[in-house]
Amino acid sequence: MQAALRLSPIALSLLLCHSAARADDLVLQRVLIDGSRASQLGIADAANAGSLSQKQLEMRTVYRPGELLEAVPGLIATQHSGEGKANQFFLRGFNLDHGTDLRTTVDDMPVNQRSHAHGQGWTDLNFLIPELAARMDYRKGPYSARDGDFASAGAAAITYANRLAQTTTSASIGQIGFARALLAGSPEAGPGNLLYALEAMHNDGPFTRPDDYRKVNAVLRYSQGYANNGFTISAMAYRASWNATDQIPQRAVDDGTLGRFAAIDDSDGGQARRYSLSGVWRRTGAEQASKVNAYVIRNQLDLYSNFTYFLNDPLNGDQFSQPDRRVTSGVDATHTWHGHGTGVNSDLTVGLQLQNDNIFNGLYNTRRRERLSTTREEHVVESSLGLFAEHQVRWSDKLRSRAGLRADSYRFDVRDSGGAARSRDHQLSPSLNLIFGPWAQTEWYLNAGNGFHSNDARGTVERTAPAPGLARTRALEVGVRSELVPRLQSALSLYRLDMASELVYVGDAGNTEAGPASRRTGIELSNYYKPFKWLSLDLDLAFARARARGAGVAAGADRIAGAVEGVGQFALTLERGPWSGALRLRYVGARPLIENNSVRAAGSTTMNGRIGYRLANGLLLEIEGFNLTNRRDSAIAYYYESRLPNEAAEREDVHFHPVESRSLRLTLVKKW
């Protein structure tokens, strides 16, 4: 007979590890876990690192799957085009475009796509099914030797569940053409579990020409064993198509030519496909632990955009197509030796990461999605090998350290109609984390490390001014985490990050290119308060100062376009009896749109909320609301030249994409 227990996070962790090591001797009892945030004292290596449970992720109200990453304090996810496009991300004073410098993984598979047709590090999370997310681990800054490419601003790792507590079906309907259905379960299959999930969704949005976003998601996973001793084999499939209302010029809205939700080129949009097969194997013992992950991912994208309208081609318009087809394959392997019994406990981990991208992409001039001419067409093979070692030592009750060293080697092979070109680059990235305490339930952190992002392979083989293959980042950080006040968890960090080459978004071309060196300094404050068992409050604030540096930067023109100066989130979550609810206020601060700071984008504030009621027989009824105050803010803004069909010459202007208008969604969930 199983007993229901309520355990502390530390006790639960110990039980899971022990049960994994002695699976033949123990029967894991059923554990009830509440929504409290697990303490990171004695666990995290930095004030900016943390972990979120399945329950905490479930309580979030998200308009689109990529917004699940907003659970990371200080991170903002938004959109500047159709729903099927990768999100726009902001973190630590970076306009990360579609994911550059934010390393994102799902089940240990990389989501960032290198040398992408539209943007370096393209991070499309639309294949994510939030109900399957068992946890999300995050850290900010290049302070871990494990992360590698794209992790300079931060890294977020989402892990899917192997088992679901109950079979789940849900159906949602909402305003502005929203509908969604989900079926997910994990029955026993022989000695293991077979998890399945199928999702179908449609959304129009508030736009004059509806997005008509249609997607289908499927997951099939077989697993055996426990978290630290077992294996999983997973297959995922995702298909989507959409129309896009890209950013529009402010002048056309001001003079009444366009409405806020109108489009100039109503044939913009795209199609996306993603298929993956992956496997993870783990073995853990008292003295050693091993993990091997392998994956094959096929991504396809057809993207049609028109940001300048009739600037370059007054007759046909400036629409262009950026198709990208790739197969990404890789292997990640780690092995850890545990040192015990000498008075100083230590772990030594070594790892290997192999990745290969076989890419076919291009850039074409189009009119209403019909190809007119070819600008460029390439076949790119990008291969990388990363080796790392990390040594973690608990020197005493008041001192811990984690030192790491990472070595990366990249090979870029680009073929086009003019022939083939190759380049290589290498980098060593050391890191050191010192943790002092706790004293009075308070720990202090000192972090230093080097990281990098890879540049687009096509830029590394340019004959006139080739970009470096790997752009180095250097960072320093001091932080403190405290639980001195009962039921309150607080973390404060101050950082400086230097980047050898900033990746800059080019608004009128729809891509990114290597830019000048930069420096960011900032401060972040994160608070989690749970005054009662049924109520929790979150307050996250962050401020960053971003400046370009180097000989090529003119005096008074050192601002970085799109670098958000301040962000904040306040969230209230409650669950009492059959009722549950959440309310979240999000602020995105002002930012410069050009280097001399003469044109700026205003800040924006949105409020989302959710109310749920548990009915009999495992039924849950939820109402979600987005942009509850119906603010007329911009989700994103750029400044560049464009030309409308009725204009005789080009004009510089602010081009913006609006925040979606207020909308409601009703969801019925059945679990058994």
C-alpha positions as CSV (number, residue, x, y, z in Angstrom):
1,M,0.0,0.0,0.0
2,Q,1.5,3.3,-1.1
3,A,1.6,6.3,1.3
4,A,1.3,9.9,0.3
5,L,4.1,12.0,1.7
6,R,5.0,15.7,1.6
7,L,8.7,16.2,1.5
8,S,11.1,19.1,1.5
9,P,13.0,19.7,-1.8
10,I,16.3,18.5,-0.2
11,A,14.7,15.3,1.2
12,L,13.0,14.6,-2.1
13,S,16.3,15.0,-4.0
14,L,18.1,12.6,-1.6
15,L,15.3,10.1,-2.0
16,L,15.3,10.2,-5.8
17,C,19.1,9.8,-5.9
18,H,19.1,6.9,-3.4
19,S,16.2,5.2,-5.2
20,A,18.1,5.5,-8.5
21,A,21.2,3.9,-7.1
22,R,19.3,1.1,-5.4
23,A,16.4,0.6,-7.7
24,D,16.2,-3.1,-6.9
25,D,15.9,-2.6,-3.2
26,L,13.5,0.4,-2.9
27,V,9.9,1.1,-4.1
28,L,9.5,4.8,-4.7
29,Q,6.5,6.1,-2.8
30,R,4.0,8.5,-4.2
31,V,5.1,12.1,-3.4
32,L,2.8,15.1,-3.4
33,I,4.6,18.3,-4.4
34,D,3.2,21.8,-3.8
35,G,4.0,24.9,-5.8
36,S,6.7,26.3,-3.5
37,R,10.0,27.3,-5.2
38,A,12.8,25.0,-4.1
39,S,15.5,26.5,-2.1
40,Q,18.8,27.0,-4.1
41,L,21.0,27.5,-1.0
42,G,23.8,25.0,-1.1
43,I,22.8,24.0,-4.7
44,A,23.2,26.9,-7.1
45,D,26.6,28.3,-8.1
46,A,25.3,31.8,-8.9
47,A,22.7,34.2,-7.7
48,N,21.2,34.2,-11.2
49,A,20.7,30.4,-11.5
50,G,17.6,28.4,-10.6
51,S,15.2,25.7,-11.3
52,L,11.4,25.7,-11.8
53,S,9.1,22.7,-11.1
54,Q,6.3,21.3,-13.2
55,K,3.8,22.9,-10.9
56,Q,5.3,26.3,-11.1
57,L,5.4,26.1,-14.9
58,E,1.7,25.0,-15.0
59,M,0.7,28.1,-13.0
60,R,2.0,30.5,-15.7
61,T,-0.3,32.2,-18.2
62,V,1.3,32.2,-21.6
63,Y,0.0,33.6,-24.9
64,R,2.4,31.5,-26.9
65,P,4.8,28.6,-26.0
66,G,8.0,30.6,-26.1
67,E,6.7,32.8,-23.2
68,L,7.3,29.8,-20.9
69,L,10.9,31.1,-20.9
70,E,9.7,34.2,-19.1
71,A,9.8,32.1,-15.9
72,V,13.5,33.0,-16.1
73,P,13.8,36.3,-14.0
74,G,14.5,39.2,-16.3
75,L,13.8,37.4,-19.6
76,I,11.1,38.8,-22.0
77,A,9.7,36.9,-25.0
78,T,7.6,38.7,-27.6
79,Q,6.8,38.6,-31.3
80,H,7.2,41.0,-34.3
81,S,5.6,38.9,-36.9
82,G,3.2,35.9,-37.5
83,E,2.7,33.4,-34.7
84,G,4.6,30.6,-36.4
85,K,7.8,32.7,-36.4
86,A,10.5,32.3,-33.7
87,N,10.0,34.6,-30.7
88,Q,11.9,37.8,-30.1
89,F,13.8,37.6,-26.8
90,F,15.3,40.3,-24.4
91,L,17.7,39.5,-21.5
92,R,20.5,41.4,-19.7
93,G,20.4,44.4,-22.1
94,F,20.4,42.2,-25.2
95,N,17.9,42.4,-28.0
96,L,18.5,38.7,-28.6
97,D,16.6,38.8,-31.9
98,H,15.3,35.3,-32.4
99,G,17.5,33.6,-29.8
100,T,21.2,34.6,-30.3
101,D,23.2,34.5,-27.0
102,L,20.4,32.6,-25.3
103,R,21.2,28.9,-25.4
104,T,17.9,26.9,-25.3
105,T,17.5,23.1,-25.1
106,V,14.5,20.8,-24.9
107,D,15.3,17.4,-23.6
108,D,19.0,18.1,-24.2
109,M,18.4,18.8,-27.9
110,P,19.7,22.2,-29.0
111,V,16.9,24.6,-30.2
112,N,19.2,27.4,-31.5
113,Q,19.9,26.9,-35.2
114,R,23.3,28.0,-36.5
115,S,23.8,29.8,-39.8
116,H,20.1,30.2,-40.2
117,A,18.6,31.9,-43.2
118,H,16.8,34.6,-41.1
119,G,18.8,35.0,-37.9
120,Q,21.8,33.5,-36.2
121,G,20.7,31.2,-33.3
122,W,17.1,31.0,-34.5
123,T,15.1,29.6,-31.6
124,D,11.7,28.4,-32.6
125,L,9.8,27.0,-29.6
126,N,6.5,26.5,-31.2
127,F,6.9,22.8,-31.1
128,L,6.9,23.0,-27.3
129,I,3.9,21.5,-25.4
130,P,3.9,23.3,-22.0
131,E,1.9,20.5,-20.3
132,L,4.8,18.1,-20.8
133,A,7.5,20.4,-19.3
134,A,8.5,18.7,-16.0
135,R,11.2,21.3,-15.1
136,M,13.2,24.2,-16.4
137,D,16.8,24.9,-15.3
138,Y,18.3,28.3,-16.1
139,R,21.5,30.3,-15.5
140,K,22.7,33.6,-16.9
141,G,26.2,34.5,-18.0
142,P,29.0,32.3,-19.4
143,Y,29.9,30.7,-16.1
144,S,29.4,27.0,-16.9
145,A,31.8,25.0,-19.1
146,R,28.8,22.8,-20.1
147,D,26.9,25.4,-22.1
148,G,29.1,26.5,-25.0
149,D,27.6,28.3,-28.0
150,F,24.9,31.0,-27.6
151,A,25.1,31.0,-23.7
152,S,26.6,34.4,-23.2
153,A,23.4,36.1,-21.9
154,G,22.0,32.9,-20.5
155,A,20.9,29.3,-20.9
156,A,17.5,27.6,-20.4
157,A,17.0,23.9,-20.4
158,I,13.5,22.4,-20.5
159,T,13.0,18.8,-19.6
160,Y,9.9,16.8,-20.6
161,A,8.3,14.4,-18.2
162,N,8.7,10.6,-18.6
163,R,5.5,10.0,-16.9
164,L,2.3,12.0,-16.3
165,A,0.4,11.7,-13.1
166,Q,-2.8,11.4,-15.0
167,T,-4.1,11.1,-18.5
168,T,-5.1,14.6,-19.7
169,T,-7.4,15.9,-22.3
170,S,-8.1,19.6,-22.8
171,A,-10.1,21.8,-25.1
172,S,-9.8,25.6,-25.4
173,I,-11.7,28.3,-27.3
174,G,-11.1,32.0,-27.3
175,Q,-11.5,35.3,-28.9
176,I,-9.7,36.3,-32.1
177,G,-10.0,32.9,-33.6
178,F,-8.2,30.8,-31.0
179,A,-8.9,27.1,-30.6
180,R,-6.7,24.3,-29.1
181,A,-7.1,20.6,-28.2
182,L,-4.7,18.3,-26.4
183,L,-4.5,14.7,-25.5
184,A,-1.7,13.3,-23.4
185,G,-1.0,10.2,-21.3
186,S,1.7,7.8,-20.2
187,P,0.4,4.2,-19.7
188,E,2.7,1.4,-18.7
189,A,4.3,-0.5,-21.5
190,G,6.1,-3.7,-20.5
191,P,8.8,-2.7,-18.0
192,G,8.6,1.0,-18.9
193,N,6.2,3.8,-19.8
194,L,4.9,5.0,-23.1
195,L,4.2,8.8,-23.1
196,Y,2.2,10.2,-25.9
197,A,0.8,13.7,-26.6
198,L,-1.1,15.2,-29.5
199,E,-1.8,18.9,-29.8
200,A,-3.7,20.8,-32.5
201,M,-4.1,24.6,-32.4
202,H,-5.4,27.5,-34.5
203,N,-5.1,31.3,-33.9
204,D,-6.0,34.3,-36.0
205,G,-4.9,37.1,-33.7
206,P,-6.4,40.6,-33.8
207,F,-4.9,41.4,-37.2
208,T,-6.8,42.8,-40.2
209,R,-5.6,39.9,-42.2
210,P,-5.9,36.9,-39.8
211,D,-2.8,35.0,-39.0
212,D,-4.6,31.7,-39.7
213,Y,-1.9,30.0,-37.7
214,R,-2.4,26.3,-37.8
215,K,-0.2,23.8,-36.0
216,V,-0.1,20.2,-35.1
217,N,2.3,18.8,-32.5
218,A,3.0,15.1,-31.6
219,V,5.3,13.5,-29.0
220,L,5.9,9.8,-28.5
221,R,8.4,8.7,-25.8
222,Y,9.3,5.3,-24.3
223,S,11.2,5.3,-21.0
224,Q,12.5,2.8,-18.5
225,G,14.0,3.2,-15.0
226,Y,14.4,6.3,-12.9
227,A,15.7,9.8,-13.4
228,N,19.3,8.9,-12.8
229,N,19.3,5.2,-13.9
230,G,17.4,4.5,-17.1
231,F,16.9,5.5,-20.7
232,T,14.4,7.3,-22.9
233,I,13.7,7.3,-26.6
234,S,11.7,10.2,-28.0
235,A,10.1,11.1,-31.3
236,M,8.6,14.5,-32.0
237,A,6.8,16.0,-34.9
238,Y,5.6,19.6,-35.6
239,R,4.0,21.2,-38.6
240,A,2.6,24.8,-38.9
241,S,1.6,27.4,-41.5
242,W,0.7,31.1,-41.0
243,N,0.1,34.5,-42.4
244,A,2.3,37.3,-41.0
245,T,1.5,41.0,-40.2
246,D,5.1,42.3,-39.9
247,Q,6.1,45.6,-38.4
248,I,4.4,48.7,-40.0
249,P,5.6,52.3,-40.2
250,Q,4.4,54.7,-37.5
251,R,3.7,57.5,-40.1
252,A,1.1,55.3,-41.9
253,V,-0.8,54.8,-38.6
254,D,-0.5,58.5,-37.6
255,D,-2.0,59.7,-40.9
256,G,-4.8,57.1,-40.8
257,T,-3.6,55.1,-43.9
258,L,-3.2,52.0,-41.8
259,G,-4.8,50.6,-38.7
260,R,-2.6,49.4,-35.9
261,F,-3.3,45.7,-36.8
262,A,-3.1,46.2,-40.6
263,A,-0.5,44.9,-43.0
264,I,1.1,46.5,-46.0
265,D,2.0,43.2,-47.8
266,D,-0.7,40.8,-46.9
267,S,1.1,37.8,-48.5
268,D,3.9,37.6,-45.8
269,G,3.9,34.5,-43.8
270,G,5.5,31.1,-43.7
271,Q,5.5,27.3,-43.1
272,A,7.6,25.3,-40.6
273,R,8.3,21.7,-40.0
274,R,10.3,20.0,-37.3
275,Y,10.9,16.3,-36.8
276,S,13.3,14.8,-34.2
277,L,14.5,11.4,-32.8
278,S,16.5,11.4,-29.6
279,G,17.6,9.2,-26.9
280,V,19.1,9.6,-23.4
281,W,20.9,7.0,-21.3
282,R,21.9,7.5,-17.7
283,R,23.7,5.4,-15.1
284,T,24.4,6.5,-11.5
285,G,26.3,4.8,-8.7
286,A,27.9,5.8,-5.5
287,E,31.2,6.6,-7.1
288,Q,30.4,7.5,-10.7
289,A,27.7,8.8,-13.0
290,S,27.4,8.7,-16.8
291,K,25.0,10.3,-19.3
292,V,24.8,10.0,-23.1
293,N,22.4,11.9,-25.3
294,A,22.1,11.5,-29.1
295,Y,19.7,13.3,-31.5
296,V,18.8,13.8,-35.1
297,I,16.6,16.9,-35.9
298,R,15.2,17.9,-39.3
299,N,14.0,21.5,-39.6
300,Q,12.3,23.1,-42.6
301,L,11.3,26.8,-42.9
302,D,9.8,28.8,-45.7
303,L,9.6,32.5,-44.6
304,Y,8.3,35.4,-46.6
305,S,8.8,38.9,-45.3
306,N,8.6,42.5,-46.5
307,F,10.0,45.1,-44.1
308,T,10.7,48.0,-46.6
309,Y,7.6,47.6,-48.8
310,F,8.6,49.4,-52.1
311,L,12.0,50.8,-51.3
312,N,14.2,48.6,-53.5
313,D,11.6,47.6,-56.2
314,P,8.8,50.1,-56.7
315,L,7.1,47.8,-59.2
316,N,7.0,44.4,-57.5
317,G,7.7,45.4,-53.9
318,D,10.5,44.2,-51.6
319,Q,9.2,40.9,-50.4
320,F,11.9,38.3,-50.0
321,S,11.9,34.6,-49.2
322,Q,14.3,32.9,-46.8
323,P,14.0,29.1,-47.0
324,D,16.1,27.0,-44.6
325,R,16.3,23.2,-44.7
326,R,18.7,21.4,-42.3
327,V,19.5,18.2,-40.6
328,T,21.1,18.6,-37.2
329,S,22.7,15.6,-35.5
330,G,24.8,15.4,-32.4
331,V,26.0,13.5,-29.3
332,D,26.5,14.8,-25.8
333,A,28.3,12.6,-23.3
334,T,29.4,13.3,-19.7
335,H,31.0,11.2,-17.0
336,T,31.3,12.2,-13.3
337,W,33.6,10.9,-10.6
338,H,32.4,11.5,-7.0
339,G,35.0,12.0,-4.3
340,H,34.0,11.1,-0.8
341,G,35.5,10.3,2.6
342,T,38.5,12.5,2.6
343,G,36.9,15.4,4.5
344,V,36.6,17.3,1.2
345,N,33.7,16.2,-1.2
346,S,34.3,16.8,-4.9
347,D,32.9,16.0,-8.3
348,L,34.9,15.9,-11.5
349,T,32.9,15.9,-14.7
350,V,34.3,15.6,-18.2
351,G,32.1,16.0,-21.3
352,L,32.1,15.8,-25.1
353,Q,29.7,17.6,-27.4
354,L,29.6,16.9,-31.1
355,Q,27.2,18.7,-33.5
356,N,26.9,18.8,-37.2
357,D,24.5,20.9,-39.3
358,N,23.9,20.1,-42.9
359,I,22.1,23.2,-44.2
360,F,20.5,24.4,-47.5
361,N,19.3,28.0,-47.3
362,G,19.0,31.0,-49.5
363,L,17.6,34.5,-50.1
364,Y,15.2,35.2,-53.0
365,N,13.2,38.2,-54.2
366,T,9.5,37.3,-54.4
367,R,6.2,38.9,-55.1
368,R,3.2,37.4,-53.2
369,R,5.3,34.3,-52.5
370,E,6.2,33.8,-56.1
371,R,10.0,33.8,-56.8
372,L,11.3,36.5,-59.0
373,S,15.1,36.3,-58.7
374,T,17.9,34.7,-56.6
375,T,20.1,36.9,-54.4
376,R,22.1,34.1,-52.9
377,E,21.9,30.3,-52.4
378,E,24.3,28.2,-50.2
379,H,24.9,24.8,-48.9
380,V,26.5,25.0,-45.5
381,V,28.1,22.2,-43.5
382,E,28.9,23.4,-40.0
383,S,30.6,21.0,-37.6
384,S,31.8,21.5,-34.0
385,L,33.5,19.6,-31.2
386,G,33.4,20.8,-27.6
387,L,35.3,19.2,-24.8
388,F,35.0,20.4,-21.2
389,A,35.9,19.5,-17.7
390,E,34.4,20.9,-14.4
391,H,35.7,20.3,-10.9
392,Q,33.3,21.0,-8.1
393,V,34.6,21.0,-4.5
394,R,33.0,21.5,-1.1
395,W,36.1,22.7,0.8
396,S,34.2,23.3,4.0
397,D,30.7,24.1,5.3
398,K,31.2,27.7,4.2
399,L,33.1,27.4,1.0
400,R,32.4,25.7,-2.4
401,S,33.9,26.2,-5.8
402,R,33.3,25.1,-9.4
403,A,36.1,25.5,-11.9
404,G,35.7,24.7,-15.5
405,L,37.6,24.7,-18.8
406,R,36.0,24.3,-22.2
407,A,37.7,23.8,-25.6
408,D,35.7,24.3,-28.9
409,S,36.7,23.8,-32.5
410,Y,34.4,24.8,-35.4
411,R,34.6,24.1,-39.1
412,F,32.6,26.1,-41.6
413,D,32.2,24.8,-45.2
414,V,30.2,27.0,-47.5
415,R,29.3,26.1,-51.1
416,D,27.6,28.3,-53.6
417,S,27.5,28.9,-57.4
418,G,31.0,30.5,-57.2
419,G,32.6,27.4,-55.6
420,A,33.5,26.4,-52.1
421,A,35.1,28.2,-49.2
422,R,36.2,27.0,-45.7
423,S,37.2,28.5,-42.4
424,R,38.0,27.3,-38.9
425,D,38.0,28.7,-35.5
426,H,38.9,27.6,-32.0
427,Q,38.5,28.9,-28.5
428,L,39.3,28.0,-24.9
429,S,36.8,29.2,-22.3
430,P,37.7,29.0,-18.6
431,S,35.3,29.7,-15.8
432,L,35.4,29.9,-12.0
433,N,32.6,30.1,-9.4
434,L,33.2,30.7,-5.7
435,I,30.4,30.3,-3.2
436,F,30.7,31.5,0.4
437,G,28.3,30.6,3.2
438,P,25.7,30.2,4.2
439,W,25.7,32.6,7.1
440,A,22.3,33.5,8.5
441,Q,20.6,31.7,5.6
442,T,22.6,33.8,3.1
443,E,25.1,32.8,0.4
444,W,27.5,35.0,-1.5
445,Y,28.8,34.3,-5.1
446,L,31.7,35.4,-7.2
447,N,31.6,34.3,-10.8
448,A,33.9,34.8,-13.7
449,G,34.0,33.1,-17.1
450,N,34.5,33.3,-20.9
451,G,32.0,32.2,-23.4
452,F,31.1,32.8,-27.1
453,H,28.6,32.8,-29.8
454,S,29.3,31.4,-33.3
455,N,28.8,33.7,-36.3
456,D,27.0,32.8,-39.5
457,A,29.2,30.5,-41.5
458,R,28.6,32.6,-44.7
459,G,30.0,35.7,-43.0
460,T,33.2,33.8,-41.9
461,V,34.2,33.1,-45.5
462,E,33.5,36.6,-47.0
463,R,36.5,37.6,-49.1
464,T,36.5,41.3,-48.2
465,A,35.8,41.5,-44.5
466,P,35.2,38.0,-43.0
467,A,33.7,37.8,-39.5
468,P,35.3,35.7,-36.8
469,G,33.9,32.2,-36.5
470,L,33.6,32.5,-32.8
471,A,33.0,35.8,-31.0
472,R,34.4,35.7,-27.4
473,T,32.6,37.1,-24.3
474,R,34.1,37.8,-20.9
475,A,32.0,38.2,-17.8
476,L,32.3,39.0,-14.1
477,E,29.5,38.8,-11.5
478,V,29.0,39.2,-7.8
479,G,25.8,38.1,-6.2
480,V,24.0,37.2,-3.0
481,R,21.0,34.9,-2.2
482,S,19.2,35.1,1.1
483,E,16.3,33.3,2.9
484,L,16.9,35.2,6.1
485,V,13.3,36.5,6.1
486,P,10.9,33.6,6.7
487,R,9.1,32.5,3.5
488,L,11.0,35.0,1.4
489,Q,13.7,34.0,-1.2
490,S,15.7,36.9,-2.6
491,A,18.7,37.1,-5.0
492,L,20.7,40.1,-6.1
493,S,23.4,40.2,-8.8
494,L,25.7,42.8,-10.4
495,Y,27.5,41.8,-13.6
496,R,29.7,43.1,-16.4
497,L,29.9,41.3,-19.8
498,D,32.2,42.2,-22.6
499,M,31.6,40.9,-26.1
500,A,34.2,40.9,-28.9
501,S,31.6,41.2,-31.6
502,E,28.0,42.2,-31.2
503,L,25.4,40.5,-33.4
504,V,23.3,43.4,-34.8
505,Y,19.8,43.0,-36.3
506,V,19.4,44.7,-39.7
507,G,15.8,45.7,-39.8
508,D,15.6,46.5,-43.6
509,A,17.3,43.2,-44.5
510,G,15.7,40.8,-42.1
511,N,18.9,39.2,-40.8
512,T,21.7,39.7,-38.3
513,E,25.4,40.5,-39.0
514,A,28.5,40.8,-36.9
515,G,29.0,44.3,-35.4
516,P,31.4,46.1,-33.1
517,A,32.5,45.1,-29.6
518,S,30.3,45.9,-26.7
519,R,30.1,46.1,-22.9
520,R,27.1,45.5,-20.6
521,T,26.8,46.3,-17.0
522,G,23.7,45.6,-15.0
523,I,21.9,44.7,-11.8
524,E,19.2,42.2,-11.2
525,L,16.9,41.6,-8.2
526,S,14.6,38.5,-7.9
527,N,12.2,37.9,-5.0
528,Y,9.8,35.0,-4.3
529,Y,7.5,35.4,-1.2
530,K,5.1,32.8,0.0
531,P,3.3,34.3,3.0
532,F,0.7,31.5,3.0
533,K,0.6,28.0,1.7
534,W,-2.0,29.0,-0.9
535,L,-0.4,32.3,-2.0
536,S,2.9,33.3,-3.6
537,L,4.2,36.6,-4.9
538,D,7.1,37.2,-7.4
539,L,8.9,40.4,-8.1
540,D,11.8,40.5,-10.6
541,L,13.6,43.7,-11.6
542,A,16.5,44.2,-13.9
543,F,18.5,47.2,-15.3
544,A,21.2,47.0,-17.9
545,R,23.5,49.6,-19.6
546,A,24.7,48.5,-23.0
547,R,27.4,50.4,-25.0
548,A,29.3,49.7,-28.2
549,R,33.1,49.9,-27.9
550,G,36.2,50.0,-30.1
551,A,37.9,52.2,-32.6
552,G,35.1,52.1,-35.2
553,V,32.5,53.5,-32.8
554,A,31.9,57.3,-33.3
555,A,31.7,59.6,-30.3
556,G,28.1,60.0,-29.2
557,A,27.0,57.0,-31.2
558,D,27.8,54.1,-28.9
559,R,24.2,53.0,-28.1
560,I,23.1,49.5,-29.1
561,A,19.9,49.6,-31.0
562,G,17.1,47.6,-29.3
563,A,19.0,47.1,-26.1
564,V,16.3,47.3,-23.4
565,E,17.4,49.2,-20.4
566,G,15.0,47.9,-17.8
567,V,12.5,45.1,-17.3
568,G,10.2,44.0,-14.5
569,Q,7.6,41.4,-13.6
570,F,5.2,41.1,-10.7
571,A,3.2,38.0,-10.3
572,L,0.6,36.8,-7.9
573,T,-0.4,33.1,-7.8
574,L,-2.9,31.4,-5.5
575,E,-4.5,28.0,-5.1
576,R,-7.0,27.5,-2.3
577,G,-9.6,24.7,-2.3
578,P,-11.1,24.3,-5.7
579,W,-10.0,27.8,-6.8
580,S,-6.7,28.7,-8.5
581,G,-5.6,31.9,-10.2
582,A,-2.7,34.0,-11.3
583,L,-2.1,37.6,-12.2
584,R,1.1,38.9,-13.9
585,L,2.2,42.4,-14.7
586,R,5.1,42.7,-17.2
587,Y,7.1,45.9,-17.9
588,V,9.5,46.3,-20.8
589,G,11.5,49.5,-20.6
590,A,12.5,52.1,-23.1
591,R,15.4,51.6,-25.4
592,P,17.4,53.4,-28.1
593,L,16.5,52.6,-31.8
594,I,19.6,54.1,-33.3
595,E,23.2,54.5,-32.1
596,N,23.1,58.2,-31.2
597,N,20.0,57.7,-29.0
598,S,18.0,60.4,-30.8
599,V,15.2,58.0,-31.6
600,R,13.9,55.8,-28.8
601,A,11.1,53.3,-28.3
602,A,8.8,53.8,-25.3
603,G,8.3,51.2,-22.6
604,S,5.3,48.9,-22.6
605,T,3.2,47.3,-19.8
606,T,0.9,44.4,-20.1
607,M,-1.2,42.4,-17.6
608,N,-2.3,38.7,-18.0
609,G,-4.4,36.7,-15.7
610,R,-6.0,33.3,-15.1
611,I,-8.8,31.9,-12.9
612,G,-9.5,28.2,-12.5
613,Y,-12.1,26.1,-10.7
614,R,-11.9,22.4,-10.1
615,L,-15.2,20.6,-10.7
616,A,-16.2,17.1,-9.8
617,N,-14.8,14.0,-11.6
618,G,-11.4,15.5,-12.3
619,L,-12.7,18.5,-14.4
620,L,-10.9,21.8,-14.4
621,L,-12.4,25.0,-15.9
622,E,-10.1,27.9,-16.6
623,I,-10.4,31.4,-18.0
624,E,-7.3,33.2,-19.2
625,G,-7.1,36.8,-20.1
626,F,-4.3,38.6,-22.1
627,N,-3.5,42.3,-22.1
628,L,-6.3,42.8,-19.6
629,T,-6.0,46.6,-19.6
630,N,-6.0,46.6,-23.5
631,R,-2.8,48.7,-23.7
632,R,-2.0,50.0,-27.2
633,D,1.8,49.4,-26.8
634,S,4.4,48.1,-29.2
635,A,5.7,44.6,-28.8
636,I,8.8,45.6,-30.8
637,A,10.1,48.6,-32.7
638,Y,12.9,49.4,-35.2
639,Y,14.1,52.5,-37.0
640,Y,15.1,52.3,-40.7
641,E,14.2,53.5,-44.2
642,S,11.2,52.3,-46.1
643,R,8.9,53.4,-48.8
644,L,5.1,53.1,-49.1
645,P,3.4,52.7,-52.5
646,N,2.1,56.2,-52.5
647,E,5.5,57.8,-51.6
648,A,7.9,59.3,-54.1
649,A,11.0,58.7,-52.0
650,E,12.2,56.6,-49.0
651,R,11.7,57.8,-45.5
652,E,13.3,56.9,-42.2
653,D,10.7,56.0,-39.6
654,V,9.9,53.9,-36.5
655,H,8.4,50.6,-37.6
656,F,6.5,48.7,-34.9
657,H,4.5,45.5,-34.2
658,P,1.6,46.0,-31.8
659,V,0.9,44.1,-28.6
660,E,-2.1,41.9,-29.2
661,S,-5.4,43.5,-28.0
662,R,-7.3,42.1,-25.0
663,S,-8.6,38.6,-25.5
664,L,-10.0,35.8,-23.4
665,R,-9.7,32.0,-23.6
666,L,-11.8,29.3,-22.0
667,T,-10.3,25.9,-21.3
668,L,-11.9,22.7,-20.0
669,V,-9.4,20.1,-18.7
670,K,-10.2,16.5,-17.8
671,K,-7.8,14.2,-15.9
672,W,-8.2,10.6,-14.9
